[in-house]
Amino acid sequence: MSSLAVDYARKQQTRFLSELKDLLRIPSVSTLPEHKNDVRRAAEFVAQQMRSIGLENVEVMPTAGHPLVYGDWLHAAGKPTVICYGHYDVQPPDPLDEWTTPPFEPTERNNNLYARGAVDDKGQMYMHLKALEALMKTGGGKLPVNVRLLIEGEEEVGGESIAKFVREHPQRLKADVALVSDTEMFAPDLPTLCIGLRGMVYTELEAAGARVDLHSGMYGGVAPNPLEALARIIAKLKDENGKVLIPGFYDKVQKPSAEERQAWSRLPFDEEEYRQAEIGSSRLTGEPGFTVQERTWARPTVEVHGIPGGFVGAGGKTVIPARASAKISMRLVPDQEPAEIYDRFSAFVQKNVPAGISLKIKQFSMADPIVVRTDNHFVRAASAAMKEVFGKETLFIRSGGSIPIVADFEKSLKIPSVMMGFGLPDDNLHAPNEKFHIPNFYRGIESIIRFFQKLAEA
């Protein structure tokens, strides 16, 4: 399997990891305004890396939110053009007291690199840059394929700026395929390509009752309570088995094929180990009659993420809050349409608002669900590349998560995506002690090198 580029990447492993640590030290939390300058610093870091490896037309492009970073190299005549996508923004690190080591001080333990953004998505995005560097340095300043890199800083807050850019600049982004490394392998040492993603609708309900907070002794029993109102509304969204009760919610749910379900049933999966090691709860919940894979990959959900309001400090304070809110999202599957589901959700919620409460509904972000085709030479090249690196047949799975840009690439650019990710199920995405298994960082770089080489040979 050896090639000059792979040999180069292996010799540079220590430097590659050190550079990644520098990027991970930048707290580029896109959802918090106080980190706006840090997000910009991360964008400049990525742009400088692009320039240093010889990419052209590198630009940090302002948007209504956080910057997009673009670069390209387009001199491989007659060869395919690949858009390499990733994001340099990260989730907030809270709760900080659950981190073993500081979230923005990358730390190696047990062959893992711990830091916020290690696997989602700085580490995986950085694999693209280092694979391109290896090919450039050993190819006389040339690449085997044409590439465009489009790296965003808003994936963790909905990705609206990149979606707008892709819609408005199809000619500037003309390509044959997109490479996305923001997914995970099914299990350690099992090369995996993700072929499906759930969509999402993210909302916030804002409930208001009295004009000001009130004393519960003096006004309890007559004043409307927004927290109680939200609890009543939320309780009506699902039954005790996890079935969503919004009318029409399941009308357009596309079932996975018999072949896909059969393939999932053959995956090496221990439900009890999954419950203990990944979930850490006393039991699994969800719709009866569906496997864990079906529930997380092919069934839609409604989830509540936070209910701020009232008094939450230490000790007691007998207050009826004037206002309260609840952050609620829905994960969608083909062929559910985000706008239609949002309308159904809104109508159901408004119908169930208790007396004395006024309710506003905010819609933060939407993403389409998608299942990509596997009968093309891009997927075959990626599958063969990973097989060479890992020495095993490559699996096809879906993911329960959402990557909005994948559907945008298909709709606006008419190109498929190859979702070649190297995370692991226990990498703690969005949670304390996020990590990236260091051997997967290196094997990811080698897999991407081989993928580009195989595309050039096709």
Helices and strands as residue ranges (DSSP letters): H 4-11, H 13-24, G 33-35, H 36-52, E 56-61, E 68-73, E 81-87, G 96-98, E 107-109, E 112-114, H 122-138, E 146-152, G 155-157, H 160-168, E 177-180, E 192-197, E 199-208, E 214-215, H 216-219, H 226-235, H 258-265, H 271-274, I 275-279, H 292-293, I 294-298, E 301-306, E 319-320, E 323-332, H 338-351, E 358-367, E 370-371, H 377-390, E 395-399, H 404-408, I 409-413, E 417-420, E 435-437, H 438-457
